[in-house]
Amino acid sequence: MPMSTPLIIDVDDQPDTTGSCAVCPHPWAEHDALGVRYCTATTVSALPRGCICP
């Protein structure tokens, strides 16, 4: 099985609040604390799961 290039996220930096989320259709600035954690974990783990944003 070929290895994919890992996605590197620097958790010490503030997210780009003007950008969009790589996981769900919502702007990053609209994420609450749970949404930030969920979407970050989904991206890092490359999980095929849907949005939990309210």
C-alpha distance matrix in Angstrom:
0.0 3.8 6.5 9.4 12.9 14.7 17.9 20.9 23.9 27.1 28.8 32.1 32.6 34.3 32.3 33.3 35.8 36.3 32.8 30.9 28.3 24.6 24.3 27.6 30.4 32.8 33.9 32.8 36.5 37.0 34.6 36.3 35.1 33.0 31.5 30.6 28.9 27.1 25.9 24.8 22.8 21.3 20.2 19.0 16.9 15.8 17.5 18.6 22.2 25.5 28.4 30.9 33.3 36.9
3.8 0.0 3.8 6.4 9.8 12.2 15.5 18.4 21.7 24.8 26.9 30.0 30.3 32.0 30.1 30.8 33.6 34.0 30.4 28.9 26.5 22.8 23.1 26.5 29.1 31.4 32.2 31.0 34.7 35.5 33.3 35.3 34.1 32.4 30.7 29.4 28.0 26.5 24.9 23.6 22.1 20.6 18.9 17.7 16.3 15.0 17.4 18.7 22.4 25.4 28.0 30.6 32.7 36.4
6.5 3.8 0.0 3.8 6.7 8.7 12.2 14.9 18.2 21.2 23.4 26.4 26.8 28.7 26.9 27.9 30.8 31.4 28.0 26.7 24.2 20.7 21.2 24.8 27.5 29.4 29.9 28.5 32.1 33.0 30.7 32.6 31.2 29.7 28.1 26.6 25.1 24.0 22.4 20.7 19.3 18.2 16.3 14.7 13.7 12.9 15.8 17.7 21.1 24.2 26.3 28.8 30.7 34.5
9.4 6.4 3.8 0.0 3.8 6.2 9.1 12.2 15.5 18.7 20.9 24.0 24.0 25.7 23.7 24.4 27.3 27.8 24.3 23.0 20.7 17.2 18.0 21.6 24.1 26.0 26.4 25.0 28.7 29.7 27.6 29.7 28.6 27.3 25.4 23.7 22.7 21.6 19.5 17.9 17.0 15.8 13.4 12.2 11.9 10.6 13.9 15.7 19.0 21.7 23.6 26.2 27.9 31.6
12.9 9.8 6.7 3.8 0.0 3.8 6.6 9.2 12.7 15.7 18.4 21.1 21.0 22.9 21.1 21.8 24.9 25.4 22.2 21.4 19.4 16.1 17.6 21.2 23.6 25.1 25.0 23.3 26.8 28.3 26.3 28.4 27.2 26.4 24.5 22.4 21.6 21.1 18.8 16.7 16.4 15.7 12.8 11.3 12.1 11.3 15.0 17.1 20.1 22.4 23.8 26.2 27.5 31.3
14.7 12.2 8.7 6.2 3.8 0.0 3.8 6.2 9.5 12.6 14.9 17.9 18.1 20.0 18.5 19.7 22.7 23.7 20.7 19.9 17.6 14.6 15.8 19.6 22.3 23.4 23.1 21.0 24.4 25.9 23.6 25.4 23.9 23.1 21.5 19.3 18.2 18.0 16.0 13.5 13.1 13.0 10.2 8.0 9.3 9.4 13.1 15.9 18.4 20.7 21.8 23.8 25.0 28.8
17.9 15.5 12.2 9.1 6.6 3.8 0.0 3.8 6.5 10.0 12.2 15.3 15.0 16.6 14.8 16.0 19.0 20.0 17.0 16.4 14.1 11.5 13.1 16.8 19.3 20.1 19.6 17.4 20.7 22.3 20.2 22.1 20.9 20.4 18.6 16.1 15.6 15.5 13.2 10.6 11.1 11.2 7.8 6.2 8.9 8.9 12.5 15.1 17.1 18.9 19.4 21.3 22.2 25.9
20.9 18.4 14.9 12.2 9.2 6.2 3.8 0.0 3.8 6.6 9.3 12.0 12.0 14.1 13.1 14.7 17.9 19.4 16.9 17.0 15.0 13.2 15.0 18.5 20.9 21.0 20.0 17.3 20.1 22.2 20.0 21.6 20.0 20.1 18.7 15.6 15.1 16.0 14.0 10.7 11.7 12.8 9.7 7.6 10.8 11.8 15.2 18.0 19.5 21.1 21.1 22.5 23.0 26.6
23.9 21.7 18.2 15.5 12.7 9.5 6.5 3.8 0.0 3.8 5.9 8.8 8.7 10.6 9.7 11.8 14.9 16.8 14.8 15.1 13.1 12.2 13.9 16.9 19.3 18.8 17.5 14.4 17.0 19.1 16.8 18.3 16.6 17.1 15.8 12.5 12.2 13.7 11.9 8.4 10.1 11.9 9.2 7.6 11.3 12.7 15.4 18.2 19.0 20.1 19.4 20.4 20.5 24.0
27.1 24.8 21.2 18.7 15.7 12.6 10.0 6.6 3.8 0.0 3.8 5.4 5.8 8.7 9.2 11.7 14.8 17.2 15.9 16.9 15.3 15.2 16.9 19.6 21.8 20.7 18.9 15.5 17.3 19.9 17.7 18.6 16.6 17.9 17.1 13.4 13.3 15.6 14.2 10.7 12.6 14.9 12.6 10.9 14.5 16.3 18.8 21.7 22.1 23.0 22.0 22.5 22.3 25.5
28.8 26.9 23.4 20.9 18.4 14.9 12.2 9.3 5.9 3.8 0.0 3.8 5.5 7.5 8.5 11.9 14.2 17.2 16.3 17.0 15.2 15.6 16.7 19.0 21.4 19.9 18.2 14.5 15.9 18.1 15.6 15.9 13.5 14.8 14.7 11.0 10.5 13.5 12.8 9.3 11.2 14.2 12.7 11.2 14.5 16.7 18.5 21.5 21.3 22.0 20.6 20.5 20.3 23.3
32.1 30.0 26.4 24.0 21.1 17.9 15.3 12.0 8.8 5.4 3.8 0.0 3.8 6.7 9.2 12.4 14.6 17.7 17.5 18.9 17.7 18.5 19.9 22.0 23.9 22.1 20.0 16.2 16.9 19.5 17.4 17.4 15.0 17.1 17.2 13.5 13.4 16.7 16.2 12.9 14.9 17.9 16.4 14.9 18.2 20.4 22.3 25.2 24.9 25.4 23.8 23.5 22.8 25.5
32.6 30.3 26.8 24.0 21.0 18.1 15.0 12.0 8.7 5.8 5.5 3.8 0.0 3.8 6.4 9.0 11.5 14.3 14.3 16.2 15.6 16.7 18.7 20.4 21.9 20.0 17.4 13.9 14.5 17.5 16.0 16.7 15.0 17.4 16.8 13.0 14.0 17.0 15.7 12.8 15.6 18.0 16.1 15.4 19.0 20.5 22.5 25.1 24.8 24.9 23.0 23.0 21.9 24.6
34.3 32.0 28.7 25.7 22.9 20.0 16.6 14.1 10.6 8.7 7.5 6.7 3.8 0.0 3.8 6.6 8.2 11.4 12.0 13.9 13.7 15.6 17.4 18.6 19.7 17.3 14.5 11.0 11.0 14.1 13.0 13.8 12.7 15.5 14.6 11.1 12.9 15.9 14.5 12.4 15.6 17.8 16.1 16.2 19.8 20.9 22.6 24.7 23.9 23.4 21.1 21.0 19.3 21.7
32.3 30.1 26.9 23.7 21.1 18.5 14.8 13.1 9.7 9.2 8.5 9.2 6.4 3.8 0.0 3.8 5.7 8.8 8.6 10.2 9.9 12.0 13.9 15.0 16.0 13.8 11.1 7.6 8.5 11.6 10.6 12.3 11.9 14.2 12.5 9.1 11.6 13.8 11.8 10.2 13.8 15.3 13.5 14.3 17.8 18.4 20.0 21.7 21.0 20.3 18.0 18.3 16.6 19.3
33.3 30.8 27.9 24.4 21.8 19.7 16.0 14.7 11.8 11.7 11.9 12.4 9.0 6.6 3.8 0.0 3.8 5.5 5.6 8.3 9.4 11.7 14.3 14.9 15.1 12.9 9.7 7.1 8.0 11.5 11.6 14.1 14.6 16.7 14.5 11.6 14.6 16.2 13.6 12.6 16.4 17.1 15.0 16.4 19.8 19.8 21.5 22.7 22.1 21.1 18.8 19.6 17.5 20.0
35.8 33.6 30.8 27.3 24.9 22.7 19.0 17.9 14.9 14.8 14.2 14.6 11.5 8.2 5.7 3.8 0.0 3.8 5.6 7.9 9.5 12.7 14.7 14.4 14.0 11.2 7.6 5.5 4.7 8.5 9.5 11.9 13.3 15.6 13.3 11.2 14.7 16.2 13.9 13.8 17.6 18.2 16.6 18.5 21.6 21.5 22.6 23.5 22.4 20.8 18.0 18.3 15.7 17.6
36.3 34.0 31.4 27.8 25.4 23.7 20.0 19.4 16.8 17.2 17.2 17.7 14.3 11.4 8.8 5.5 3.8 0.0 3.8 6.9 9.8 12.8 15.3 14.7 13.4 11.0 7.3 7.0 6.7 9.9 11.8 14.8 16.6 18.6 15.9 14.1 17.7 18.7 15.9 16.1 19.9 19.9 18.0 20.2 23.4 22.7 23.9 24.3 23.4 21.6 19.0 19.9 17.1 19.0
32.8 30.4 28.0 24.3 22.2 20.7 17.0 16.9 14.8 15.9 16.3 17.5 14.3 12.0 8.6 5.6 5.6 3.8 0.0 3.7 6.8 9.3 12.1 11.9 10.9 9.3 6.1 5.9 7.8 10.4 11.5 14.9 16.5 17.9 14.7 13.1 16.3 16.8 13.6 13.9 17.5 17.0 15.0 17.4 20.4 19.3 20.7 21.0 20.4 18.9 16.7 18.2 15.9 18.3
30.9 28.9 26.7 23.0 21.4 19.9 16.4 17.0 15.1 16.9 17.0 18.9 16.2 13.9 10.2 8.3 7.9 6.9 3.7 0.0 3.8 6.5 8.8 8.3 7.3 6.3 4.2 5.1 8.1 9.4 10.2 13.9 15.7 16.3 12.8 11.8 15.0 14.7 11.3 12.4 15.8 14.6 12.9 16.0 18.4 17.0 17.9 17.8 17.1 15.3 13.3 15.2 13.2 15.8
28.3 26.5 24.2 20.7 19.4 17.6 14.1 15.0 13.1 15.3 15.2 17.7 15.6 13.7 9.9 9.4 9.5 9.8 6.8 3.8 0.0 3.8 5.4 5.7 6.6 6.1 5.8 5.2 9.0 9.6 8.9 12.4 13.8 13.7 10.1 9.3 11.9 11.2 7.6 9.1 12.2 10.9 9.5 12.7 14.9 13.7 14.4 14.5 13.7 12.3 10.4 12.4 11.1 14.3
24.6 22.8 20.7 17.2 16.1 14.6 11.5 13.2 12.2 15.2 15.6 18.5 16.7 15.6 12.0 11.7 12.7 12.8 9.3 6.5 3.8 0.0 3.8 6.1 7.9 9.0 9.4 8.9 12.7 13.3 12.2 15.4 16.2 15.6 12.1 11.2 12.9 11.6 7.8 8.8 11.3 9.3 7.1 10.6 12.5 10.6 11.8 11.9 12.1 11.4 10.8 13.5 13.2 16.7
24.3 23.1 21.2 18.0 17.6 15.8 13.1 15.0 13.9 16.9 16.7 19.9 18.7 17.4 13.9 14.3 14.7 15.3 12.1 8.8 5.4 3.8 0.0 3.8 7.1 8.6 10.3 9.9 13.5 13.1 11.4 14.3 15.1 13.6 10.2 10.3 11.5 9.2 5.9 8.2 9.8 7.1 6.6 10.4 11.3 9.4 9.4 9.1 8.5 7.7 7.2 10.1 10.6 14.2
27.6 26.5 24.8 21.6 21.2 19.6 16.8 18.5 16.9 19.6 19.0 22.0 20.4 18.6 15.0 14.9 14.4 14.7 11.9 8.3 5.7 6.1 3.8 0.0 3.8 5.6 8.3 9.1 12.3 11.0 10.0 13.1 14.8 13.4 9.7 10.8 12.7 10.4 7.6 10.7 12.5 10.0 10.2 13.9 14.8 13.0 12.2 11.1 9.5 7.2 5.5 8.5 8.1 11.4
30.4 29.1 27.5 24.1 23.6 22.3 19.3 20.9 19.3 21.8 21.4 23.9 21.9 19.7 16.0 15.1 14.0 13.4 10.9 7.3 6.6 7.9 7.1 3.8 0.0 3.8 6.8 9.2 11.8 10.5 10.9 14.3 16.7 15.8 12.0 13.2 15.7 13.7 11.0 13.9 16.1 13.7 13.5 17.3 18.4 16.3 15.8 14.3 12.9 10.1 8.2 10.8 9.4 11.8
32.8 31.4 29.4 26.0 25.1 23.4 20.1 21.0 18.8 20.7 19.9 22.1 20.0 17.3 13.8 12.9 11.2 11.0 9.3 6.3 6.1 9.0 8.6 5.6 3.8 0.0 3.8 6.3 8.3 6.7 7.7 11.2 14.0 13.8 10.1 11.1 14.3 13.0 10.6 13.3 16.0 14.5 14.4 17.8 19.3 18.0 17.5 16.7 14.8 11.9 9.0 10.5 8.0 10.0
33.9 32.2 29.9 26.4 25.0 23.1 19.6 20.0 17.5 18.9 18.2 20.0 17.4 14.5 11.1 9.7 7.6 7.3 6.1 4.2 5.8 9.4 10.3 8.3 6.8 3.8 0.0 3.8 5.4 5.6 7.4 11.1 13.7 14.5 11.0 10.9 14.5 14.2 11.5 13.4 16.7 15.8 15.0 18.1 20.3 19.2 19.4 19.1 17.6 15.1 12.3 13.3 10.6 12.5
32.8 31.0 28.5 25.0 23.3 21.0 17.4 17.3 14.4 15.5 14.5 16.2 13.9 11.0 7.6 7.1 5.5 7.0 5.9 5.1 5.2 8.9 9.9 9.1 9.2 6.3 3.8 0.0 3.8 5.4 5.6 9.1 11.0 12.2 9.0 7.9 11.5 12.0 9.5 10.6 14.1 14.0 13.1 15.7 18.2 17.8 18.3 18.7 17.2 15.4 12.5 13.1 10.6 13.1
36.5 34.7 32.1 28.7 26.8 24.4 20.7 20.1 17.0 17.3 15.9 16.9 14.5 11.0 8.5 8.0 4.7 6.7 7.8 8.1 9.0 12.7 13.5 12.3 11.8 8.3 5.4 3.8 0.0 3.8 5.6 8.2 10.6 12.7 10.3 9.3 13.1 14.2 12.4 13.4 16.9 17.2 16.6 18.9 21.5 21.4 21.7 22.1 20.3 18.2 14.9 14.8 11.7 13.2
37.0 35.5 33.0 29.7 28.3 25.9 22.3 22.2 19.1 19.9 18.1 19.5 17.5 14.1 11.6 11.5 8.5 9.9 10.4 9.4 9.6 13.3 13.1 11.0 10.5 6.7 5.6 5.4 3.8 0.0 3.8 6.5 9.9 11.2 8.7 9.3 12.9 13.3 12.0 13.9 16.9 16.9 17.0 19.6 21.7 21.4 21.1 21.1 18.8 16.2 12.6 12.1 8.6 9.5
34.6 33.3 30.7 27.6 26.3 23.6 20.2 20.0 16.8 17.7 15.6 17.4 16.0 13.0 10.6 11.6 9.5 11.8 11.5 10.2 8.9 12.2 11.4 10.0 10.9 7.7 7.4 5.6 5.6 3.8 0.0 3.8 6.6 7.6 5.0 5.7 9.2 9.7 8.9 10.8 13.5 13.8 14.5 16.8 18.7 18.8 18.3 18.8 16.4 14.3 10.8 9.7 6.9 8.8
36.3 35.3 32.6 29.7 28.4 25.4 22.1 21.6 18.3 18.6 15.9 17.4 16.7 13.8 12.3 14.1 11.9 14.8 14.9 13.9 12.4 15.4 14.3 13.1 14.3 11.2 11.1 9.1 8.2 6.5 3.8 0.0 3.8 5.5 5.1 6.2 8.7 9.9 10.5 12.0 14.2 15.2 16.4 18.1 19.8 20.6 19.8 20.6 17.9 16.0 12.5 10.4 8.0 9.0
35.1 34.1 31.2 28.6 27.2 23.9 20.9 20.0 16.6 16.6 13.5 15.0 15.0 12.7 11.9 14.6 13.3 16.6 16.5 15.7 13.8 16.2 15.1 14.8 16.7 14.0 13.7 11.0 10.6 9.9 6.6 3.8 0.0 3.8 5.5 5.2 6.3 8.6 10.1 10.7 12.3 14.2 15.6 16.5 18.2 19.7 19.0 20.5 18.0 16.8 13.9 11.6 10.3 11.9
33.0 32.4 29.7 27.3 26.4 23.1 20.4 20.1 17.1 17.9 14.8 17.1 17.4 15.5 14.2 16.7 15.6 18.6 17.9 16.3 13.7 15.6 13.6 13.4 15.8 13.8 14.5 12.2 12.7 11.2 7.6 5.5 3.8 0.0 3.8 5.4 5.1 6.0 8.5 9.8 10.5 12.0 14.2 15.3 16.3 17.7 16.4 17.7 14.9 14.0 11.3 8.7 8.5 10.3
31.5 30.7 28.1 25.4 24.5 21.5 18.6 18.7 15.8 17.1 14.7 17.2 16.8 14.6 12.5 14.5 13.3 15.9 14.7 12.8 10.1 12.1 10.2 9.7 12.0 10.1 11.0 9.0 10.3 8.7 5.0 5.1 5.5 3.8 0.0 3.8 5.4 5.0 5.9 8.2 9.7 10.3 12.0 13.9 15.1 15.8 14.7 15.5 12.9 11.4 8.5 6.7 5.9 8.8
30.6 29.4 26.6 23.7 22.4 19.3 16.1 15.6 12.5 13.4 11.0 13.5 13.0 11.1 9.1 11.6 11.2 14.1 13.1 11.8 9.3 11.2 10.3 10.8 13.2 11.1 10.9 7.9 9.3 9.3 5.7 6.2 5.2 5.4 3.8 0.0 3.8 5.6 5.4 5.9 8.4 9.9 10.6 12.0 14.0 15.0 14.9 16.4 14.5 13.6 11.1 10.2 9.4 12.3
28.9 28.0 25.1 22.7 21.6 18.2 15.6 15.1 12.2 13.3 10.5 13.4 14.0 12.9 11.6 14.6 14.7 17.7 16.3 15.0 11.9 12.9 11.5 12.7 15.7 14.3 14.5 11.5 13.1 12.9 9.2 8.7 6.3 5.1 5.4 3.8 0.0 3.8 5.7 5.3 6.1 8.5 10.0 10.5 12.0 13.8 13.4 15.5 13.7 13.7 11.9 10.7 11.1 14.1
27.1 26.5 24.0 21.6 21.1 18.0 15.5 16.0 13.7 15.6 13.5 16.7 17.0 15.9 13.8 16.2 16.2 18.7 16.8 14.7 11.2 11.6 9.2 10.4 13.7 13.0 14.2 12.0 14.2 13.3 9.7 9.9 8.6 6.0 5.0 5.6 3.8 0.0 3.8 5.5 5.2 6.1 8.6 10.0 10.5 11.7 10.5 12.1 10.0 10.1 8.6 7.8 9.2 12.5
25.9 24.9 22.4 19.5 18.8 16.0 13.2 14.0 11.9 14.2 12.8 16.2 15.7 14.5 11.8 13.6 13.9 15.9 13.6 11.3 7.6 7.8 5.9 7.6 11.0 10.6 11.5 9.5 12.4 12.0 8.9 10.5 10.1 8.5 5.9 5.4 5.7 3.8 0.0 3.8 5.5 5.0 6.1 8.6 9.9 10.1 9.7 11.0 9.5 9.3 7.9 8.6 9.3 13.0
24.8 23.6 20.7 17.9 16.7 13.5 10.6 10.7 8.4 10.7 9.3 12.9 12.8 12.4 10.2 12.6 13.8 16.1 13.9 12.4 9.1 8.8 8.2 10.7 13.9 13.3 13.4 10.6 13.4 13.9 10.8 12.0 10.7 9.8 8.2 5.9 5.3 5.5 3.8 0.0 3.8 5.4 5.2 6.1 8.5 9.7 10.4 12.8 12.1 12.7 11.7 12.2 12.7 16.3
22.8 22.1 19.3 17.0 16.4 13.1 11.1 11.7 10.1 12.6 11.2 14.9 15.6 15.6 13.8 16.4 17.6 19.9 17.5 15.8 12.2 11.3 9.8 12.5 16.1 16.0 16.7 14.1 16.9 16.9 13.5 14.2 12.3 10.5 9.7 8.4 6.1 5.2 5.5 3.8 0.0 3.8 5.4 5.1 5.9 8.1 8.2 11.2 10.7 12.2 12.1 12.4 14.0 17.5
21.3 20.6 18.2 15.8 15.7 13.0 11.2 12.8 11.9 14.9 14.2 17.9 18.0 17.8 15.3 17.1 18.2 19.9 17.0 14.6 10.9 9.3 7.1 10.0 13.7 14.5 15.8 14.0 17.2 16.9 13.8 15.2 14.2 12.0 10.3 9.9 8.5 6.1 5.0 5.4 3.8 0.0 3.8 5.6 5.3 5.6 5.1 7.6 7.3 9.1 9.7 11.0 13.0 16.7
20.2 18.9 16.3 13.4 12.8 10.2 7.8 9.7 9.2 12.6 12.7 16.4 16.1 16.1 13.5 15.0 16.6 18.0 15.0 12.9 9.5 7.1 6.6 10.2 13.5 14.4 15.0 13.1 16.6 17.0 14.5 16.4 15.6 14.2 12.0 10.6 10.0 8.6 6.1 5.2 5.4 3.8 0.0 3.8 5.5 5.0 6.8 9.2 9.9 11.4 11.8 13.7 14.9 18.7
19.0 17.7 14.7 12.2 11.3 8.0 6.2 7.6 7.6 10.9 11.2 14.9 15.4 16.2 14.3 16.4 18.5 20.2 17.4 16.0 12.7 10.6 10.4 13.9 17.3 17.8 18.1 15.7 18.9 19.6 16.8 18.1 16.5 15.3 13.9 12.0 10.5 10.0 8.6 6.1 5.1 5.6 3.8 0.0 3.8 5.6 8.0 11.3 12.4 14.5 15.0 16.4 17.7 21.5
16.9 16.3 13.7 11.9 12.1 9.3 8.9 10.8 11.3 14.5 14.5 18.2 19.0 19.8 17.8 19.8 21.6 23.4 20.4 18.4 14.9 12.5 11.3 14.8 18.4 19.3 20.3 18.2 21.5 21.7 18.7 19.8 18.2 16.3 15.1 14.0 12.0 10.5 9.9 8.5 5.9 5.3 5.5 3.8 0.0 3.8 5.4 9.1 10.6 13.5 14.8 16.2 18.3 22.0
15.8 15.0 12.9 10.6 11.3 9.4 8.9 11.8 12.7 16.3 16.7 20.4 20.5 20.9 18.4 19.8 21.5 22.7 19.3 17.0 13.7 10.6 9.4 13.0 16.3 18.0 19.2 17.8 21.4 21.4 18.8 20.6 19.7 17.7 15.8 15.0 13.8 11.7 10.1 9.7 8.1 5.6 5.0 5.6 3.8 0.0 3.8 6.6 9.0 11.8 13.6 15.8 17.9 21.6
17.5 17.4 15.8 13.9 15.0 13.1 12.5 15.2 15.4 18.8 18.5 22.3 22.5 22.6 20.0 21.5 22.6 23.9 20.7 17.9 14.4 11.8 9.4 12.2 15.8 17.5 19.4 18.3 21.7 21.1 18.3 19.8 19.0 16.4 14.7 14.9 13.4 10.5 9.7 10.4 8.2 5.1 6.8 8.0 5.4 3.8 0.0 3.8 5.8 9.1 11.4 13.5 16.1 19.6
18.6 18.7 17.7 15.7 17.1 15.9 15.1 18.0 18.2 21.7 21.5 25.2 25.1 24.7 21.7 22.7 23.5 24.3 21.0 17.8 14.5 11.9 9.1 11.1 14.3 16.7 19.1 18.7 22.1 21.1 18.8 20.6 20.5 17.7 15.5 16.4 15.5 12.1 11.0 12.8 11.2 7.6 9.2 11.3 9.1 6.6 3.8 0.0 3.8 7.0 10.1 12.8 15.5 18.8
22.2 22.4 21.1 19.0 20.1 18.4 17.1 19.5 19.0 22.1 21.3 24.9 24.8 23.9 21.0 22.1 22.4 23.4 20.4 17.1 13.7 12.1 8.5 9.5 12.9 14.8 17.6 17.2 20.3 18.8 16.4 17.9 18.0 14.9 12.9 14.5 13.7 10.0 9.5 12.1 10.7 7.3 9.9 12.4 10.6 9.0 5.8 3.8 0.0 3.8 7.0 9.2 12.3 15.3
25.5 25.4 24.2 21.7 22.4 20.7 18.9 21.1 20.1 23.0 22.0 25.4 24.9 23.4 20.3 21.1 20.8 21.6 18.9 15.3 12.3 11.4 7.7 7.2 10.1 11.9 15.1 15.4 18.2 16.2 14.3 16.0 16.8 14.0 11.4 13.6 13.7 10.1 9.3 12.7 12.2 9.1 11.4 14.5 13.5 11.8 9.1 7.0 3.8 0.0 3.7 6.7 9.4 12.2
28.4 28.0 26.3 23.6 23.8 21.8 19.4 21.1 19.4 22.0 20.6 23.8 23.0 21.1 18.0 18.8 18.0 19.0 16.7 13.3 10.4 10.8 7.2 5.5 8.2 9.0 12.3 12.5 14.9 12.6 10.8 12.5 13.9 11.3 8.5 11.1 11.9 8.6 7.9 11.7 12.1 9.7 11.8 15.0 14.8 13.6 11.4 10.1 7.0 3.7 0.0 3.8 5.7 8.8
30.9 30.6 28.8 26.2 26.2 23.8 21.3 22.5 20.4 22.5 20.5 23.5 23.0 21.0 18.3 19.6 18.3 19.9 18.2 15.2 12.4 13.5 10.1 8.5 10.8 10.5 13.3 13.1 14.8 12.1 9.7 10.4 11.6 8.7 6.7 10.2 10.7 7.8 8.6 12.2 12.4 11.0 13.7 16.4 16.2 15.8 13.5 12.8 9.2 6.7 3.8 0.0 3.8 6.4
33.3 32.7 30.7 27.9 27.5 25.0 22.2 23.0 20.5 22.3 20.3 22.8 21.9 19.3 16.6 17.5 15.7 17.1 15.9 13.2 11.1 13.2 10.6 8.1 9.4 8.0 10.6 10.6 11.7 8.6 6.9 8.0 10.3 8.5 5.9 9.4 11.1 9.2 9.3 12.7 14.0 13.0 14.9 17.7 18.3 17.9 16.1 15.5 12.3 9.4 5.7 3.8 0.0 3.8
36.9 36.4 34.5 31.6 31.3 28.8 25.9 26.6 24.0 25.5 23.3 25.5 24.6 21.7 19.3 20.0 17.6 19.0 18.3 15.8 14.3 16.7 14.2 11.4 11.8 10.0 12.5 13.1 13.2 9.5 8.8 9.0 11.9 10.3 8.8 12.3 14.1 12.5 13.0 16.3 17.5 16.7 18.7 21.5 22.0 21.6 19.6 18.8 15.3 12.2 8.8 6.4 3.8 0.0
